[in-house]
Amino acid sequence: MVSTEVFPGASLLIDGEVPRGIYLLIGNSGAGKTSFCKTFIARGLSNQETGIYLSTDEDCGEIQASIQKLTEDQDRMKGDLRLVDAYSWRVRGVRGDEPFVTVNPADLTGVMITCQKICQGVSKPRFVFDSITDLVIQSNPDTTLKFLQLVTAKMRSLNALAFFTLIPTSHDSMFVSTVRTMFNGIFEMRLDDTGSEITRMFRIFSIKGVKHQTRWMVFNVTERGISMVDDSTSRCAWCGGVIPYEPHKETIKDRDYTFHATGCADNFKRKLALERLSEQLRPCSNAHA
């Protein structure tokens, strides 16, 4: 693991330092979001940073073991790992003892209080919330949105570097669009099964405050975490699929993109327009936090 890279692919996709902020990582089930998050936290711990991991999708004992394994080649965890388990509460009940806190995800007030306590004395932590989708299942969309406004505000007050995960196909478009307005950047993961094998891909759709590429990167999930594959395969900027013929090329906002066809380009431009609209609506969203 290259611990100097803030998150997998950062040095290949971002010019300069990664801005501290709150980021949304979206992708369908199995795309690699949790593996990405574990690698992100492990790299911070190897650099003596505090890592806070709130999980609604996996037992924190398993998360702790995975992160410890990822830091073994870095003289083990040098930072402080703090875990909030909103997954195992049905079995263990609500507990506040070591090695990690267990909370009921349906009790969002209790979850928020736990987040406040576990962040005491922390500055510039790495934070993971995995995932928003599971929280909605336990609560409801409106309550979850209000909760997210509080948590993201808390992370910003700590100058955190954070990733929240979401499965977009599990929610209606209005909910997803509203969630997107809360974050400093959108990261995407997807699976491509058009070839003989499933290919996992990652890209930065948008990020504020820094120049970045938006091309799809192939990545592998290994025992050492997420690793990006910097290949030169021509891929569609909209869907990430391999382009086996002469691509359709367009320049959008001074950047060159390749697509399967004009339809993919039109879809990509509509998504960029939606992102710009979401950014314009963001002050209104924050006003209700």
MIDOSE-1310 file (N, C-alpha, C; in nm, 2 decimals, decimal comma, always signed):
residues 289
mvst	+0,08/-0,12/+0,00/+0,00/+0,00/+0,00/+0,09/+0,12/+0,00; +0,06/+0,22/-0,09/+0,13/+0,35/-0,09/+0,06/+0,45/+0,00; +0,11/+0,46/+0,12/+0,04/+0,54/+0,22/+0,04/+0,69/+0,19; +0,13/+0,73/+0,10/+0,14/+0,88/+0,07/+0,02/+0,92/-0,02
evfp	-0,05/+0,82/-0,09/-0,16/+0,86/-0,17/-0,29/+0,86/-0,08; -0,36/+0,97/-0,08/-0,47/+0,99/+0,01/-0,58/+0,89/+0,00; -0,61/+0,86/-0,13/-0,71/+0,75/-0,16/-0,66/+0,69/-0,29; -0,71/+0,57/-0,31/-0,66/+0,50/-0,43/-0,69/+0,58/-0,56
gasl	-0,59/+0,60/-0,64/-0,61/+0,68/-0,77/-0,59/+0,83/-0,76; -0,57/+0,88/-0,64/-0,56/+1,02/-0,62/-0,45/+1,08/-0,70; -0,33/+1,02/-0,70/-0,21/+1,07/-0,78/-0,23/+1,07/-0,93; -0,32/+0,98/-0,97/-0,34/+0,96/-1,12/-0,45/+1,06/-1,17
lidg	-0,54/+1,10/-1,08/-0,66/+1,17/-1,13/-0,66/+1,32/-1,08; -0,59/+1,35/-0,98/-0,59/+1,49/-0,92/-0,46/+1,56/-0,94; -0,46/+1,68/-0,98/-0,34/+1,77/-0,99/-0,32/+1,84/-0,86; -0,22/+1,80/-0,79/-0,19/+1,86/-0,66/-0,25/+1,79/-0,54
evpr	-0,26/+1,86/-0,43/-0,31/+1,80/-0,31/-0,46/+1,78/-0,32; -0,51/+1,67/-0,25/-0,65/+1,65/-0,24/-0,71/+1,74/-0,13; -0,81/+1,82/-0,17/-0,87/+1,92/-0,08/-0,94/+1,84/+0,03; -0,93/+1,89/+0,15/-1,01/+1,83/+0,26/-1,16/+1,87/+0,24
giyl	-1,24/+1,77/+0,26/-1,38/+1,80/+0,23/-1,47/+1,67/+0,26; -1,59/+1,68/+0,22/-1,69/+1,57/+0,24/-1,73/+1,53/+0,10; -1,71/+1,40/+0,08/-1,73/+1,35/-0,06/-1,83/+1,23/-0,06; -1,90/+1,22/-0,17/-2,00/+1,12/-0,19/-1,95/+1,01/-0,28
lign	-1,94/+0,89/-0,24/-1,90/+0,78/-0,32/-2,02/+0,69/-0,36; -2,05/+0,69/-0,49/-2,18/+0,62/-0,53/-2,14/+0,50/-0,62; -2,22/+0,40/-0,62/-2,20/+0,28/-0,70/-2,30/+0,17/-0,65; -2,33/+0,08/-0,74/-2,42/-0,03/-0,70/-2,35/-0,13/-0,61
sgag	-2,43/-0,22/-0,56/-2,38/-0,32/-0,47/-2,27/-0,41/-0,54; -2,16/-0,43/-0,47/-2,05/-0,51/-0,53/-1,95/-0,43/-0,61; -1,97/-0,30/-0,62/-1,88/-0,22/-0,71/-1,74/-0,19/-0,64; -1,74/-0,21/-0,51/-1,61/-0,19/-0,44/-1,60/-0,07/-0,34
ktsf	-1,72/-0,01/-0,31/-1,72/+0,10/-0,22/-1,66/+0,08/-0,08; -1,70/-0,03/-0,02/-1,65/-0,06/+0,11/-1,50/-0,09/+0,11; -1,45/-0,16/+0,01/-1,31/-0,19/+0,00/-1,23/-0,06/-0,02; -1,29/+0,04/-0,10/-1,23/+0,17/-0,11/-1,22/+0,24/+0,02
cktf	-1,33/+0,24/+0,10/-1,34/+0,31/+0,23/-1,23/+0,25/+0,33; -1,22/+0,12/+0,33/-1,13/+0,05/+0,42/-0,98/+0,09/+0,38; -0,95/+0,10/+0,25/-0,82/+0,13/+0,21/-0,79/+0,28/+0,25; -0,89/+0,36/+0,23/-0,88/+0,51/+0,26/-0,85/+0,53/+0,41
iarg	-0,92/+0,46/+0,50/-0,90/+0,47/+0,64/-0,76/+0,41/+0,68; -0,73/+0,30/+0,62/-0,60/+0,23/+0,65/-0,48/+0,32/+0,62; -0,49/+0,39/+0,51/-0,38/+0,48/+0,47/-0,37/+0,59/+0,56; -0,48/+0,64/+0,61/-0,47/+0,75/+0,71/-0,41/+0,71/+0,84
lsnq	-0,45/+0,59/+0,89/-0,39/+0,53/+1,01/-0,24/+0,51/+1,00; -0,20/+0,47/+0,88/-0,05/+0,45/+0,86/+0,02/+0,58/+0,87; -0,05/+0,69/+0,85/+0,01/+0,82/+0,86/-0,02/+0,90/+0,99; -0,06/+0,82/+1,09/-0,08/+0,87/+1,22/-0,20/+0,96/+1,23
etgi	-0,30/+0,94/+1,14/-0,43/+1,02/+1,14/-0,53/+0,94/+1,21; -0,63/+1,01/+1,27/-0,74/+0,94/+1,33/-0,84/+0,90/+1,22; -0,89/+0,77/+1,24/-0,99/+0,72/+1,14/-1,12/+0,69/+1,22; -1,23/+0,74/+1,17/-1,36/+0,71/+1,23/-1,45/+0,64/+1,12
ylst	-1,50/+0,53/+1,15/-1,57/+0,45/+1,06/-1,71/+0,41/+1,11; -1,81/+0,47/+1,05/-1,95/+0,44/+1,09/-2,01/+0,34/+0,99; -2,04/+0,22/+1,03/-2,09/+0,12/+0,94/-2,23/+0,08/+0,97; -2,32/+0,08/+0,86/-2,45/+0,02/+0,87/-2,46/-0,10/+0,79
dedc	-2,35/-0,14/+0,73/-2,35/-0,25/+0,63/-2,26/-0,37/+0,66; -2,18/-0,36/+0,77/-2,09/-0,47/+0,80/-2,05/-0,47/+0,95; -2,04/-0,58/+1,01/-1,99/-0,59/+1,15/-1,86/-0,52/+1,16; -1,85/-0,44/+1,26/-1,73/-0,36/+1,28/-1,61/-0,45/+1,33
geiq	-1,63/-0,56/+1,38/-1,52/-0,65/+1,41/-1,45/-0,70/+1,28; -1,53/-0,72/+1,18/-1,48/-0,76/+1,05/-1,41/-0,64/+0,99; -1,46/-0,52/+1,00/-1,40/-0,40/+0,95/-1,27/-0,38/+1,01; -1,26/-0,39/+1,15/-1,14/-0,37/+1,22/-1,03/-0,47/+1,18
asiq	-1,07/-0,60/+1,16/-0,97/-0,70/+1,12/-0,92/-0,67/+0,97; -1,01/-0,62/+0,89/-0,97/-0,59/+0,75/-0,87/-0,47/+0,75; -0,90/-0,37/+0,83/-0,82/-0,25/+0,83/-0,68/-0,28/+0,89; -0,68/-0,36/+1,00/-0,56/-0,41/+1,06/-0,47/-0,48/+0,96
klte	-0,53/-0,57/+0,88/-0,46/-0,64/+0,78/-0,40/-0,55/+0,67; -0,47/-0,44/+0,64/-0,42/-0,35/+0,54/-0,30/-0,27/+0,59; -0,29/-0,25/+0,72/-0,19/-0,17/+0,78/-0,07/-0,25/+0,83; -0,07/-0,38/+0,81/+0,04/-0,46/+0,86/+0,17/-0,43/+0,80
dqdr	+0,17/-0,39/+0,67/+0,30/-0,36/+0,60/+0,34/-0,21/+0,63; +0,27/-0,14/+0,72/+0,30/-0,01/+0,76/+0,33/+0,00/+0,91; +0,39/-0,10/+0,97/+0,42/-0,11/+1,11/+0,29/-0,10/+1,19; +0,19/-0,16/+1,14/+0,05/-0,16/+1,20/-0,01/-0,02/+1,22
mkgd	-0,12/-0,01/+1,28/-0,19/+0,12/+1,29/-0,12/+0,21/+1,38; -0,07/+0,33/+1,33/-0,01/+0,43/+1,41/-0,11/+0,53/+1,45; -0,22/+0,54/+1,38/-0,33/+0,64/+1,42/-0,43/+0,57/+1,51; -0,54/+0,65/+1,54/-0,64/+0,61/+1,63/-0,77/+0,57/+1,55
lrlv	-0,81/+0,44/+1,56/-0,92/+0,40/+1,48/-1,04/+0,39/+1,58; -1,15/+0,46/+1,54/-1,27/+0,46/+1,62/-1,39/+0,41/+1,53; -1,46/+0,31/+1,59/-1,56/+0,24/+1,51/-1,70/+0,26/+1,57; -1,80/+0,29/+1,49/-1,94/+0,29/+1,53/-2,01/+0,19/+1,45
days	-2,07/+0,09/+1,52/-2,13/-0,03/+1,45/-2,29/-0,01/+1,46; -2,34/+0,03/+1,34/-2,49/+0,04/+1,33/-2,54/-0,07/+1,25; -2,47/-0,18/+1,25/-2,51/-0,31/+1,18/-2,55/-0,42/+1,27; -2,47/-0,44/+1,38/-2,49/-0,55/+1,47/-2,58/-0,53/+1,59
wrvr	-2,65/-0,42/+1,59/-2,73/-0,39/+1,71/-2,84/-0,49/+1,73; -2,89/-0,56/+1,63/-3,00/-0,66/+1,65/-2,95/-0,77/+1,74; -2,82/-0,80/+1,72/-2,76/-0,92/+1,80/-2,70/-0,87/+1,93; -2,63/-0,76/+1,93/-2,56/-0,72/+2,05/-2,64/-0,62/+2,13
gvrg	-2,73/-0,55/+2,07/-2,80/-0,45/+2,14/-2,72/-0,32/+2,14; -2,77/-0,21/+2,19/-2,70/-0,09/+2,19/-2,59/-0,09/+2,31; -2,47/-0,07/+2,27/-2,36/-0,08/+2,37/-2,26/+0,04/+2,34; -2,19/+0,08/+2,45/-2,09/+0,18/+2,44/-1,96/+0,14/+2,49
depf	-1,94/+0,01/+2,51/-1,81/-0,03/+2,56/-1,71/-0,06/+2,44; -1,59/-0,10/+2,48/-1,49/-0,13/+2,38/-1,52/-0,27/+2,32; -1,47/-0,30/+2,20/-1,37/-0,22/+2,12/-1,44/-0,12/+2,03; -1,57/-0,12/+2,02/-1,64/-0,02/+1,94/-1,78/+0,00/+1,99
vtvn	-1,84/+0,11/+1,95/-1,98/+0,15/+2,00/-2,08/+0,08/+1,91; -2,18/+0,03/+1,96/-2,29/-0,03/+1,89/-2,42/+0,06/+1,90; -2,48/+0,10/+1,79/-2,59/+0,19/+1,79/-2,70/+0,13/+1,71; -2,83/+0,18/+1,73/-2,94/+0,14/+1,66/-2,96/+0,24/+1,54
padl	-2,95/+0,20/+1,42/-2,96/+0,30/+1,31/-3,09/+0,36/+1,29; -3,20/+0,30/+1,35/-3,33/+0,36/+1,35/-3,34/+0,48/+1,44; -3,25/+0,49/+1,54/-3,25/+0,60/+1,64/-3,15/+0,70/+1,59; -3,19/+0,79/+1,50/-3,09/+0,88/+1,44/-3,04/+0,98/+1,54
tgvm	-3,12/+1,02/+1,64/-3,08/+1,11/+1,75/-2,97/+1,04/+1,82; -2,98/+0,91/+1,86/-2,88/+0,84/+1,93/-2,75/+0,82/+1,85; -2,77/+0,80/+1,72/-2,65/+0,79/+1,63/-2,58/+0,92/+1,62; -2,65/+1,04/+1,62/-2,58/+1,17/+1,61/-2,51/+1,19/+1,74
itcq	-2,57/+1,16/+1,86/-2,51/+1,18/+1,99/-2,38/+1,10/+1,99; -2,39/+0,97/+1,94/-2,27/+0,89/+1,94/-2,16/+0,95/+1,85; -2,19/+1,00/+1,74/-2,10/+1,07/+1,65/-2,03/+1,19/+1,72; -2,11/+1,26/+1,79/-2,06/+1,38/+1,87/-1,96/+1,33/+1,97
kicq	-1,99/+1,23/+2,04/-1,90/+1,18/+2,15/-1,77/+1,12/+2,09; -1,78/+1,04/+1,99/-1,67/+0,97/+1,93/-1,57/+1,07/+1,86; -1,62/+1,19/+1,83/-1,54/+1,29/+1,77/-1,47/+1,39/+1,87; -1,50/+1,37/+1,99/-1,44/+1,46/+2,09/-1,29/+1,45/+2,09
gvsk	-1,23/+1,57/+2,09/-1,08/+1,57/+2,10/-1,01/+1,54/+1,96; -1,09/+1,53/+1,86/-1,04/+1,50/+1,73/-1,03/+1,62/+1,64; -0,92/+1,63/+1,56/-0,91/+1,73/+1,46/-0,86/+1,67/+1,33; -0,92/+1,71/+1,22/-0,88/+1,66/+1,09/-0,88/+1,51/+1,08
prfv	-0,99/+1,45/+1,12/-0,99/+1,30/+1,10/-1,03/+1,26/+0,96; -1,01/+1,13/+0,94/-1,07/+1,06/+0,82/-1,19/+1,00/+0,87; -1,30/+1,02/+0,79/-1,43/+0,97/+0,83/-1,50/+0,89/+0,72; -1,56/+0,78/+0,75/-1,63/+0,70/+0,66/-1,77/+0,68/+0,71
fdsi	-1,87/+0,70/+0,62/-2,01/+0,66/+0,66/-2,06/+0,56/+0,55; -2,07/+0,44/+0,59/-2,10/+0,33/+0,49/-2,22/+0,25/+0,54; -2,35/+0,27/+0,50/-2,38/+0,36/+0,39/-2,51/+0,43/+0,42; -2,53/+0,54/+0,34/-2,65/+0,61/+0,35/-2,77/+0,53/+0,31
tdlv	-2,76/+0,44/+0,22/-2,87/+0,36/+0,17/-2,93/+0,27/+0,28; -2,84/+0,21/+0,36/-2,89/+0,12/+0,47/-2,96/+0,21/+0,58; -2,91/+0,33/+0,59/-2,97/+0,42/+0,69/-3,12/+0,45/+0,65; -3,14/+0,47/+0,53/-3,28/+0,50/+0,48/-3,37/+0,39/+0,50
iqsn	-3,32/+0,27/+0,48/-3,40/+0,15/+0,51/-3,45/+0,14/+0,65; -3,36/+0,18/+0,75/-3,40/+0,17/+0,89/-3,48/+0,29/+0,93; -3,47/+0,40/+0,86/-3,54/+0,53/+0,89/-3,64/+0,56/+0,78; -3,62/+0,68/+0,72/-3,70/+0,72/+0,60/-3,62/+0,83/+0,54
pdtt	-3,65/+0,86/+0,41/-3,56/+0,96/+0,34/-3,56/+1,10/+0,40; -3,67/+1,15/+0,44/-3,67/+1,29/+0,49/-3,59/+1,30/+0,62; -3,61/+1,21/+0,71/-3,53/+1,21/+0,84/-3,38/+1,19/+0,81; -3,35/+1,10/+0,72/-3,21/+1,07/+0,68/-3,15/+1,20/+0,62
lkfl	-3,22/+1,27/+0,54/-3,16/+1,40/+0,49/-3,13/+1,50/+0,60; -3,22/+1,51/+0,69/-3,19/+1,60/+0,80/-3,07/+1,56/+0,89; -3,06/+1,42/+0,91/-2,95/+1,37/+0,98/-2,82/+1,39/+0,90; -2,82/+1,37/+0,77/-2,70/+1,39/+0,69/-2,65/+1,54/+0,70
qlvt	-2,75/+1,63/+0,70/-2,71/+1,77/+0,71/-2,63/+1,80/+0,84; -2,67/+1,73/+0,95/-2,60/+1,75/+1,08/-2,47/+1,69/+1,08; -2,46/+1,56/+1,02/-2,33/+1,49/+1,02/-2,23/+1,56/+0,93; -2,27/+1,60/+0,81/-2,18/+1,67/+0,72/-2,13/+1,80/+0,78
akmr	-2,22/+1,87/+0,85/-2,18/+2,00/+0,91/-2,08/+1,97/+1,02; -2,10/+1,86/+1,10/-2,00/+1,83/+1,20/-1,87/+1,79/+1,14; -1,86/+1,72/+1,04/-1,74/+1,68/+0,97/-1,66/+1,80/+0,92; -1,74/+1,90/+0,86/-1,68/+2,02/+0,81/-1,62/+2,10/+0,93
slna	-1,69/+2,10/+1,04/-1,63/+2,18/+1,16/-1,50/+2,12/+1,21; -1,48/+1,99/+1,18/-1,36/+1,92/+1,22/-1,25/+1,92/+1,12; -1,29/+1,99/+1,00/-1,20/+1,99/+0,89/-1,16/+1,84/+0,85; -1,26/+1,76/+0,84/-1,24/+1,62/+0,81/-1,22/+1,60/+0,66
laff	-1,17/+1,48/+0,63/-1,16/+1,43/+0,50/-1,25/+1,30/+0,50; -1,37/+1,31/+0,44/-1,47/+1,21/+0,46/-1,53/+1,15/+0,33; -1,57/+1,03/+0,34/-1,65/+0,96/+0,23/-1,78/+0,90/+0,29; -1,89/+0,94/+0,22/-2,02/+0,88/+0,25/-2,06/+0,79/+0,13
tlip	-2,11/+0,67/+0,15/-2,14/+0,59/+0,03/-2,29/+0,58/+0,01; -2,33/+0,55/-0,11/-2,47/+0,55/-0,15/-2,49/+0,46/-0,27; -2,59/+0,38/-0,27/-2,63/+0,30/-0,39/-2,74/+0,38/-0,46; -2,72/+0,45/-0,57/-2,81/+0,54/-0,62/-2,94/+0,47/-0,68
tshd	-2,93/+0,35/-0,73/-3,04/+0,28/-0,78/-3,14/+0,23/-0,68; -3,11/+0,25/-0,55/-3,20/+0,21/-0,44/-3,29/+0,32/-0,40; -3,27/+0,44/-0,46/-3,35/+0,56/-0,42/-3,41/+0,63/-0,54; -3,51/+0,71/-0,52/-3,56/+0,79/-0,63/-3,47/+0,90/-0,66
smfv	-3,48/+0,96/-0,78/-3,39/+1,06/-0,84/-3,39/+1,18/-0,75; -3,50/+1,22/-0,70/-3,51/+1,34/-0,61/-3,42/+1,33/-0,49; -3,43/+1,22/-0,42/-3,35/+1,19/-0,30/-3,20/+1,20/-0,34; -3,16/+1,13/-0,45/-3,02/+1,13/-0,49/-2,97/+1,27/-0,52
stvr	-3,05/+1,34/-0,60/-3,01/+1,48/-0,63/-2,99/+1,57/-0,51; -3,08/+1,55/-0,41/-3,07/+1,63/-0,29/-2,95/+1,59/-0,21; -2,92/+1,46/-0,20/-2,80/+1,42/-0,13/-2,67/+1,48/-0,20; -2,67/+1,47/-0,33/-2,55/+1,52/-0,40/-2,52/+1,67/-0,37
tmfn	-2,62/+1,75/-0,33/-2,59/+1,89/-0,31/-2,51/+1,91/-0,17; -2,51/+1,81/-0,09/-2,45/+1,82/+0,04/-2,30/+1,81/+0,04; -2,24/+1,76/-0,07/-2,10/+1,72/-0,08/-2,01/+1,81/-0,16; -1,88/+1,81/-0,13/-1,78/+1,88/-0,21/-1,74/+1,81/-0,34
gife	-1,78/+1,69/-0,35/-1,74/+1,62/-0,47/-1,81/+1,49/-0,48; -1,82/+1,44/-0,61/-1,89/+1,31/-0,63/-1,79/+1,21/-0,70; -1,78/+1,10/-0,63/-1,69/+0,99/-0,68/-1,78/+0,87/-0,73; -1,75/+0,81/-0,84/-1,84/+0,70/-0,89/-1,76/+0,57/-0,90
mrld	-1,83/+0,46/-0,88/-1,78/+0,32/-0,90/-1,88/+0,25/-0,98; -1,84/+0,16/-1,07/-1,93/+0,08/-1,15/-1,87/-0,05/-1,19; -1,95/-0,15/-1,23/-1,91/-0,27/-1,28/-1,94/-0,28/-1,43; -1,84/-0,33/-1,51/-1,86/-0,34/-1,65/-1,85/-0,49/-1,68
dtgs	-1,96/-0,55/-1,73/-1,96/-0,70/-1,76/-1,98/-0,72/-1,91; -1,94/-0,63/-1,99/-1,95/-0,65/-2,14/-1,85/-0,74/-2,19; -1,74/-0,76/-2,12/-1,63/-0,85/-2,17/-1,64/-0,99/-2,11; -1,53/-1,06/-2,12/-1,53/-1,20/-2,07/-1,53/-1,20/-1,92
eitr	-1,48/-1,09/-1,86/-1,47/-1,09/-1,71/-1,53/-0,95/-1,66; -1,57/-0,95/-1,54/-1,62/-0,83/-1,48/-1,51/-0,74/-1,45; -1,52/-0,61/-1,49/-1,42/-0,51/-1,47/-1,48/-0,40/-1,38; -1,40/-0,37/-1,27/-1,44/-0,27/-1,18/-1,38/-0,13/-1,22
mfri	-1,46/-0,03/-1,22/-1,41/+0,10/-1,26/-1,44/+0,21/-1,16; -1,36/+0,32/-1,16/-1,37/+0,43/-1,07/-1,34/+0,56/-1,14; -1,41/+0,66/-1,10/-1,38/+0,80/-1,16/-1,42/+0,90/-1,06; -1,36/+1,02/-1,08/-1,41/+1,14/-1,01/-1,50/+1,22/-1,10
fsik	-1,63/+1,22/-1,07/-1,72/+1,30/-1,15/-1,71/+1,45/-1,13; -1,69/+1,49/-1,01/-1,67/+1,63/-0,98/-1,60/+1,64/-0,84; -1,52/+1,75/-0,83/-1,46/+1,78/-0,70/-1,42/+1,93/-0,70; -1,46/+2,00/-0,60/-1,44/+2,14/-0,59/-1,30/+2,18/-0,55
gvkh	-1,24/+2,28/-0,61/-1,12/+2,34/-0,56/-0,99/+2,28/-0,62; -1,00/+2,19/-0,72/-0,88/+2,13/-0,77/-0,90/+2,08/-0,91; -0,80/+2,09/-1,00/-0,81/+2,03/-1,13/-0,80/+1,88/-1,12; -0,89/+1,81/-1,20/-0,89/+1,67/-1,19/-0,94/+1,61/-1,33
qtrw	-0,90/+1,48/-1,35/-0,95/+1,41/-1,46/-1,08/+1,34/-1,43; -1,16/+1,32/-1,53/-1,29/+1,26/-1,51/-1,30/+1,12/-1,58; -1,19/+1,07/-1,63/-1,19/+0,94/-1,71/-1,21/+0,83/-1,61; -1,26/+0,72/-1,66/-1,28/+0,60/-1,58/-1,15/+0,53/-1,57
mvfn	-1,12/+0,48/-1,44/-1,00/+0,41/-1,42/-1,04/+0,26/-1,38; -0,97/+0,17/-1,43/-0,99/+0,03/-1,39/-0,92/+0,00/-1,26; -0,98/-0,07/-1,17/-0,91/-0,10/-1,04/-0,94/-0,25/-1,00; -0,85/-0,29/-0,92/-0,86/-0,43/-0,87/-0,88/-0,42/-0,71
vter	-0,95/-0,52/-0,66/-0,96/-0,54/-0,52/-0,87/-0,66/-0,48; -0,77/-0,63/-0,40/-0,67/-0,74/-0,35/-0,66/-0,74/-0,20; -0,58/-0,83/-0,15/-0,56/-0,83/-0,01/-0,49/-0,71/+0,04; -0,43/-0,63/-0,04/-0,36/-0,50/-0,01/-0,45/-0,38/-0,03
gism	-0,58/-0,41/-0,05/-0,68/-0,30/-0,07/-0,71/-0,28/-0,22; -0,75/-0,15/-0,24/-0,78/-0,11/-0,38/-0,65/-0,07/-0,45; -0,64/-0,11/-0,58/-0,52/-0,07/-0,66/-0,57/-0,03/-0,79; -0,54/+0,09/-0,84/-0,58/+0,14/-0,97/-0,49/+0,08/-1,08
vdds	-0,55/+0,06/-1,20/-0,47/+0,01/-1,32/-0,47/+0,13/-1,42; -0,36/+0,19/-1,44/-0,35/+0,30/-1,53/-0,33/+0,25/-1,68; -0,44/+0,21/-1,74/-0,42/+0,15/-1,88/-0,47/+0,26/-1,98; -0,44/+0,24/-2,10/-0,47/+0,33/-2,21/-0,59/+0,29/-2,29
tsrc	-0,67/+0,20/-2,24/-0,79/+0,15/-2,31/-0,89/+0,27/-2,33; -0,94/+0,28/-2,45/-1,04/+0,39/-2,48/-1,17/+0,35/-2,42; -1,22/+0,44/-2,33/-1,35/+0,41/-2,26/-1,44/+0,53/-2,27; -1,57/+0,50/-2,27/-1,67/+0,60/-2,28/-1,68/+0,68/-2,15
awcg	-1,68/+0,81/-2,16/-1,68/+0,90/-2,04/-1,82/+0,89/-1,97; -1,92/+0,85/-2,04/-2,05/+0,84/-1,98/-2,07/+0,70/-1,90; -2,05/+0,59/-1,97/-2,08/+0,46/-1,91/-1,96/+0,38/-1,87; -1,84/+0,43/-1,92/-1,71/+0,36/-1,88/-1,68/+0,23/-1,96
gvip	-1,77/+0,20/-2,05/-1,74/+0,08/-2,13/-1,63/+0,10/-2,23; -1,57/-0,02/-2,27/-1,46/-0,01/-2,37/-1,52/+0,03/-2,50; -1,44/+0,11/-2,58/-1,49/+0,15/-2,71/-1,40/+0,08/-2,81; -1,45/-0,02/-2,88/-1,37/-0,10/-2,97/-1,35/-0,05/-3,11
yeph	-1,41/+0,07/-3,13/-1,40/+0,13/-3,26/-1,36/+0,28/-3,25; -1,37/+0,36/-3,36/-1,33/+0,50/-3,35/-1,43/+0,57/-3,26; -1,38/+0,63/-3,15/-1,48/+0,69/-3,05/-1,53/+0,83/-3,10; -1,64/+0,86/-3,05/-1,70/+1,00/-3,07/-1,63/+1,09/-2,97
keti	-1,57/+1,20/-3,01/-1,50/+1,29/-2,93/-1,56/+1,42/-2,92; -1,56/+1,48/-2,80/-1,62/+1,61/-2,78/-1,53/+1,69/-2,67; -1,53/+1,82/-2,69/-1,46/+1,90/-2,59/-1,57/+1,97/-2,51; -1,57/+1,95/-2,38/-1,68/+2,00/-2,29/-1,61/+2,08/-2,18
kdrd	-1,64/+2,21/-2,17/-1,58/+2,29/-2,07/-1,42/+2,28/-2,07; -1,37/+2,29/-2,19/-1,22/+2,29/-2,21/-1,16/+2,16/-2,18; -1,23/+2,05/-2,18/-1,18/+1,92/-2,15/-1,22/+1,82/-2,27; -1,13/+1,74/-2,31/-1,16/+1,64/-2,41/-1,21/+1,51/-2,36
ytfh	-1,32/+1,46/-2,42/-1,38/+1,34/-2,37/-1,40/+1,25/-2,49; -1,41/+1,12/-2,47/-1,44/+1,02/-2,57/-1,57/+0,94/-2,53; -1,66/+0,92/-2,62/-1,78/+0,85/-2,60/-1,81/+0,74/-2,70; -1,90/+0,65/-2,67/-1,94/+0,55/-2,77/-2,01/+0,62/-2,89
atgc	-2,10/+0,72/-2,86/-2,17/+0,79/-2,96/-2,23/+0,92/-2,91; -2,30/+0,99/-2,99/-2,35/+1,12/-2,95/-2,45/+1,11/-2,83; -2,52/+0,99/-2,83/-2,62/+0,97/-2,72/-2,55/+0,97/-2,59; -2,44/+0,90/-2,58/-2,36/+0,90/-2,45/-2,31/+1,04/-2,41
adnf	-2,27/+1,12/-2,51/-2,22/+1,25/-2,49/-2,34/+1,34/-2,44; -2,46/+1,33/-2,50/-2,57/+1,40/-2,45/-2,61/+1,37/-2,31; -2,60/+1,24/-2,27/-2,63/+1,20/-2,13/-2,53/+1,26/-2,04; -2,41/+1,25/-2,08/-2,30/+1,31/-1,99/-2,32/+1,46/-1,97
krkl	-2,35/+1,53/-2,07/-2,37/+1,68/-2,06/-2,50/+1,71/-1,97; -2,60/+1,62/-1,98/-2,72/+1,64/-1,90/-2,68/+1,62/-1,75; -2,60/+1,52/-1,73/-2,55/+1,49/-1,59/-2,47/+1,61/-1,54; -2,38/+1,67/-1,62/-2,30/+1,78/-1,58/-2,40/+1,90/-1,54
aler	-2,50/+1,92/-1,63/-2,59/+2,03/-1,60/-2,67/+2,01/-1,47; -2,71/+1,88/-1,44/-2,77/+1,85/-1,32/-2,68/+1,88/-1,20; -2,55/+1,85/-1,21/-2,45/+1,87/-1,11/-2,44/+2,02/-1,08; -2,44/+2,10/-1,19/-2,43/+2,25/-1,17/-2,55/+2,30/-1,10
lseq	-2,67/+2,25/-1,14/-2,79/+2,29/-1,08/-2,79/+2,26/-0,93; -2,74/+2,14/-0,90/-2,73/+2,09/-0,76/-2,64/+2,19/-0,68; -2,53/+2,23/-0,74/-2,44/+2,32/-0,67/-2,51/+2,46/-0,65; -2,60/+2,50/-0,74/-2,67/+2,63/-0,72/-2,77/+2,62/-0,61
lrpc	-2,83/+2,50/-0,60/-2,93/+2,48/-0,49/-2,87/+2,45/-0,36; -2,74/+2,43/-0,35/-2,67/+2,39/-0,23/-2,69/+2,49/-0,11; -2,67/+2,62/-0,14/-2,69/+2,72/-0,03/-2,83/+2,71/+0,04; -2,93/+2,68/-0,04/-3,07/+2,66/+0,01/-3,07/+2,54/+0,10
snah	-3,00/+2,43/+0,06/-3,00/+2,31/+0,14/-2,93/+2,33/+0,27; -2,82/+2,40/+0,27/-2,74/+2,43/+0,39/-2,82/+2,52/+0,49; -2,91/+2,61/+0,43/-2,98/+2,70/+0,51/-3,07/+2,63/+0,61; -3,11/+2,51/+0,58/-3,20/+2,43/+0,66/-3,13/+2,34/+0,76
a	-3,00/+2,34/+0,75/-2,92/+2,25/+0,84/-2,93/+2,29/+0,98
